[in-house]
Every structure is written in structure tokens, then in C-alpha cells.
């Protein structure tokens, strides 16, 4: 495990590895999962995050269970219009 981004970058340069490959390697060591299993889980996590952005920025947005928070992403979308923040989804 690395204690700083600097350590991670130094390791990447010394071992000719990408940052992504280092993170996958770390997760494999921590979880005991194969590379394919780690990447599949990462893809699933990314899909969930993208779906959350879409859900939060379309229609009226979402609200917390308590109702104390929510709809902020939709409010920002309405205030700012279609900005580059929403282009990738």
C-alpha cells in the first residue's frame, strides 16, 4: 500500500506501470480476487455511479429518505444549464 500519490507515481515510473494497473494490483492483493474479478467489480461500481448521476440530474432529481436533503443536482442543472459536467453521461 502507498502512503502518498508521490510514492504511487514513483512506483509506476520505476515499474513501467500505469496508475490504473497499480490500483488493480493493489486490489487483487487486498481482496484475493483475480484481475478479471477486480475489473468486473470496478465496472459495476462505475455503472452504479453513472446511473446515480443520471438519476440525480434528470427529472426532479432524488431526495434522501428523511427528506432533509435532495434535489440539489437537478437544481444545479437547472441553474447552470447543460454544462460539461453532464456531457459524459
C-alpha positions in Angstrom: 0.0 0.0 0.0 1.2 3.5 -0.7 1.2 6.4 1.7 1.1 9.2 -0.9 0.4 9.9 -4.5 4.2 10.6 -4.9 5.0 7.1 -3.8 2.5 5.7 -6.2 3.9 7.7 -9.1 7.4 6.8 -8.3 6.4 3.1 -8.2 4.6 3.5 -11.5 7.7 5.0 -13.2 10.1 2.5 -11.7 8.0 -0.4 -12.8 6.7 1.0 -16.1 3.1 0.6 -14.9 0.0 2.8 -15.3 -1.7 4.2 -12.2 -4.8 2.0 -13.1 -2.7 -1.1 -13.2 -1.2 -0.4 -9.8 -4.6 0.1 -8.3 -5.9 -3.1 -9.8 -2.8 -4.9 -8.5 -3.3 -3.5 -5.0 -7.0 -4.5 -5.0 -6.0 -8.0 -6.2 -3.6 -8.3 -3.2 -6.1 -6.9 -0.7 -9.1 -8.9 -1.8 -7.5 -12.1 -3.2 -9.6 -11.7 -6.3 -8.3 -12.3 -9.9 -7.6 -9.4 -12.2 -10.8 -10.1 -14.2 -12.9 -10.2 -11.0 -11.4 -6.8 -9.8 -12.1 -5.2 -13.2 -15.6 -6.6 -13.3 -16.3 -5.1 -9.8 -14.8 -1.8 -10.9 -17.0 -1.7 -14.0 -20.1 -2.5 -11.8 -19.1 0.3 -9.5 -18.7 2.8 -12.4 -22.0 1.8 -13.8 -23.7 2.4 -10.4 -22.0 5.9 -10.2 -23.1 6.8 -13.7 -26.6 5.7 -13.0 -26.6 7.7 -9.8 -25.5 10.8 -11.8 -28.2 10.3 -14.4 -30.9 9.7 -11.7 -29.8 12.7 -9.8 -29.7 15.1 -12.8 -32.8 14.1 -14.7 -36.4 14.9 -13.8 -36.7 16.2 -10.3 -33.6 14.5 -9.0 -33.6 12.4 -5.9 -34.3 13.0 -2.2 -32.8 11.4 0.9 -35.0 9.0 2.9 -35.6 11.6 5.6 -36.4 14.3 3.0 -33.8 16.7 4.6 -31.6 16.7 1.6 -32.0 16.2 -2.1 -32.7 17.6 -5.5 -29.5 19.6 -5.5 -28.1 18.1 -8.7 -31.3 18.9 -10.5 -31.3 22.4 -9.1 -27.7 22.9 -10.3 -28.6 21.5 -13.7 -31.5 23.9 -14.0 -29.4 26.9 -12.8 -26.3 26.2 -14.9 -27.9 24.6 -17.9 -26.2 21.8 -19.9 -22.5 22.2 -18.8 -19.5 20.0 -19.5 -20.1 18.4 -16.1 -23.1 16.5 -17.5 -21.7 15.8 -21.0 -20.1 12.4 -20.2 -23.3 10.8 -19.1 
